[in-house]
Amino acid sequence: MVWVTSKTEVLSGWRGGDESVICGGILYFLIYSTGGTRDSRHGLITYNLSNRSSSHNLLIRSFIPVPCSLTCGRLMNLRDRLVMVGGIGKPDRPDIIKGIGIWVLKGKEWEEISKMPHKFLQGFGELDDVFASSGTEELIYIQSYGAPLLLVFDMNQKQWKWSQKCPVTKRFPLQLFTGFCFEPRLEIAP
């Protein structure tokens, strides 16, 4: 089976990335500004997967601005809620990270869930403007590419904590660490 869309719209001044997620039958994907004088370097576009035959709806009409200037954004579906973890950019230097925030999309508005406390941000040491993040159930995992540290945020308890210390050590300066989150399960259909 091949999935084809009738969308041929060009979003001038924006480019797609690799951050996307399906939540509640809607495909959400993060787009990036290609320059200019935009207030925000990121935005969110939506596409209703159950209404694919409708070609008269423009993607740009589904545009949802991000809650603040971001260095990067990570999208995830946690129990049918669209969650974004984003690197918060400095107002005068949007490419420099000053913090990490977590938001949940409610309609077309972002609700802030938490901002990473400064002591955890410092715990990463040198945190680049991008980082890895994934989640499952009510837990969000945040990891710097430059260190084997893993920070966990519990959405229910609104609590930040370090995971158990990783036995891996950094052997050379440019060594990168990455991972992914998955929920193993077996589904059987009649």
Secondary structure, 3 states (H helix, E strand, C coil): CCCCCCCCCCCCCEEEEEEEEEECCEEEEEEEECCCCCCCCEEEEEEEHHHCCCCCCCHHHHCEECCCCEEEEEEEEECCEEEEEEEEECCCCCCCEEEEEEEEEECCEEEEEEECCHHHHHHCCCCCCCCEEEEECCEEEEECCCCCCEEEEECCCCEEEECCCCCCCCCCCCCCCCCCCCCCCCCCCC
